[in-house]
Amino acid sequence: MANKKSHENGLASRVITYTCHNHTQCSLLDGLTKVPALVNTISKPSGMEAVAMTDHGTLSGAIEFYKAAKAEGIKPIMAWKPTGRPHSVRQEPGQR
């Protein structure tokens, strides 16, 4: 969402907001938003120039997300959140 604010010196600056925490239906733990809805219904009408997909444990929706965002002229930002426990947590008690 792009907004313009006037400063005391009369110059205008742009404040740009992007949605950077979105889970799609491809996320392993949560997320019901379908990729086309994320791009067409949420991001584009809001005037966003970029949107992120941050699914848990997978990038299986990345290609669909990339193509949908590019088709609408929106910059796709792809990320994933690893799931599971670090190796050190699985150590036997007393080995820490």
C-alpha positions as CSV (number, residue, x, y, z in Angstrom):
1,M,0.0,0.0,0.0
2,A,1.6,3.2,-1.1
3,N,0.8,6.4,0.8
4,K,2.2,9.9,0.3
5,K,3.0,12.2,3.3
6,S,4.0,15.8,3.1
7,H,6.9,17.1,5.1
8,E,7.4,20.5,6.5
9,N,9.8,21.4,3.6
10,G,7.0,20.7,1.1
11,L,8.6,17.6,-0.3
12,A,6.5,14.4,-0.5
13,S,7.8,11.0,0.4
14,R,6.3,7.6,-0.2
15,V,5.6,5.1,2.6
16,I,5.3,1.6,1.1
17,T,3.9,-1.3,3.0
18,Y,4.3,-4.9,2.0
19,T,2.7,-8.0,3.5
20,C,5.6,-10.2,4.5
21,H,4.1,-13.0,6.5
22,N,1.7,-15.1,4.4
23,H,1.1,-18.8,4.5
24,T,-0.6,-20.4,1.5
25,Q,-2.5,-23.7,1.2
26,C,0.8,-25.4,0.5
27,S,2.2,-24.6,4.0
28,L,2.7,-27.8,6.0
29,L,1.5,-26.4,9.4
30,D,-1.0,-23.7,8.7
31,G,-2.4,-21.5,5.9
32,L,-5.6,-21.6,3.9
33,T,-5.0,-18.8,1.5
34,K,-4.9,-20.0,-2.1
35,V,-2.1,-18.5,-4.2
36,P,-4.3,-16.7,-6.7
37,A,-6.3,-15.1,-3.8
38,L,-3.1,-13.9,-2.1
39,V,-2.1,-12.1,-5.3
40,N,-5.4,-11.0,-6.8
41,T,-7.6,-10.4,-3.9
42,I,-5.3,-9.2,-1.1
43,S,-2.2,-7.6,-2.7
44,K,-3.3,-6.1,-6.0
45,P,-6.4,-4.2,-4.7
46,S,-4.3,-2.8,-1.8
47,G,-1.8,-1.3,-4.2
48,M,1.1,-3.4,-3.0
49,E,4.1,-3.6,-5.3
50,A,5.4,-6.8,-3.6
51,V,4.1,-9.7,-1.6
52,A,5.8,-12.5,0.3
53,M,4.9,-16.2,0.6
54,T,6.4,-17.7,3.8
55,D,5.1,-21.2,4.0
56,H,6.2,-23.7,6.8
57,G,8.5,-26.4,5.7
58,T,8.1,-26.3,1.9
59,L,8.5,-24.2,-1.2
60,S,6.0,-26.4,-3.2
61,G,3.8,-23.4,-4.0
62,A,6.7,-21.1,-5.1
63,I,6.4,-21.6,-8.8
64,E,2.6,-21.0,-8.8
65,F,3.1,-18.0,-6.5
66,Y,5.9,-16.5,-8.7
67,K,4.0,-16.9,-11.9
68,A,0.8,-15.4,-10.4
69,A,2.6,-12.4,-8.9
70,K,4.6,-11.7,-12.1
71,A,1.4,-11.9,-14.2
72,E,-0.1,-9.1,-12.1
73,G,3.0,-7.0,-12.0
74,I,3.7,-7.7,-8.3
75,K,7.2,-8.5,-7.1
76,P,7.2,-12.0,-5.5
77,I,9.2,-12.6,-2.3
78,M,9.6,-16.2,-1.5
79,A,10.7,-17.6,1.8
80,W,10.2,-20.7,3.9
81,K,10.1,-21.4,7.6
82,P,12.0,-24.6,8.5
83,T,10.1,-26.9,10.8
84,G,11.4,-29.5,13.2
85,R,13.9,-29.5,16.0
86,P,17.6,-28.7,15.8
87,H,19.9,-31.7,16.2
88,S,21.2,-30.6,19.6
89,V,17.7,-30.8,21.1
90,R,17.6,-34.6,20.3
91,Q,20.7,-35.4,22.4
92,E,20.4,-37.7,25.3
93,P,19.8,-36.2,28.7
94,G,23.0,-35.2,30.4
95,Q,24.9,-34.7,27.1
96,R,24.5,-30.9,27.0
